[in-house]
Amino acid sequence: MEHHLDRASQAVMQLSAALDLYVAAQQAIRELDAYYGSDEWKQDYADDEAGLFPSDLKRGVLSEDGIWNVLDDSRALNIRMLEVVTEMLKQK
């Protein structure tokens, strides 16, 4: 039982910390969602293709897969959390 207590305690603390980070990132996720495919994103993409940005500038946000994957992963995680909580509530 001591092993179960240690394992559960560690899992709860780790999930709590991860959830704090995820909640704090929600504004960034909403802003990425609004930016992706917007006129601003299209112009930034065109400017990048035209070589108007410095070569050392990070441009992961202009890769279609980068934003799409983060947004899709976030949606899938939200669904997973709902499913987990729903199942846990059924078990009580």
N, C-alpha and C positions, 0 to 999 in steps of 0.2 A: 504494500500500500504506500510505503514511503516513496518508492520509485514512481508510482502513479501520481502522487502529490508533486514530486519534483518535475515530472514531465508536464503535467497540467499547468503548473505555475509558470514554467518557462514558456510554454505555448501561449498562455494568456498574455504574458508580458510582451512577447514578440509580436503577437497579432495586434495588441493595443498600440504599440509603437508604429507598426506598419500602417494601421488604420489612421492614426494621427497624420502621418505623412500623406496618405492618399486623400484624406479630407482636405488637407492644406493645399493639395494640388488641383482641387476641383475648379478653381477659378482659371488656372492655366489651361486645363482641359477644355473648359467652355470657350476660352479665347481661341485656342487652336481650332476647335470645331467651327467657330464663326469665321476664322481666317482661311481655313482650307477651302479652296475653290472659289473664294471671293474675288472681286475685281482687284483688290490689293494684292492677293496672292498671285493672281495671273500676271499683274504688272511686275511684281518682284521676280517671278519666274522668267518673264521676257527680258527684264533687265539683266538677270544673271546669264541667260543665254547669249545676250549681246555683249557680255564681258564687262558690264558696268560696275560690278562689285569687286572689291579687292580679292585677290586670289587666295589670301589666307583667311577669309571670312568663312565661318561655319555656315553651311547651307543645307543642313539636314532637313530643315523645315520646308525646303523647296523640292525635296524628293517626295514624290506622290506616295510612295510606300511608307516613308517614315511617319508622317502624320496619320495616314490611314491606319497603319498597324497600331499606333498608340490609341487612337480613338476606338478602334474595333476591340482591342484588348481591354480597354476601360469598360466598354459596354458589356462585354462577356463577363468581366469581373463583377460588375454590378448585378448581373443576372445570377451569377454563381452565389454571390453573397445572399441574395434573396432566397434562392433555393436552399442554401445551407440553414439559414435562420428559420425558414418555413418548416424544414424537416426537424430541426431541433425543437421547435415549439410543439410539433405534433408528438414528440417523444415524451413530453412532460405529462 
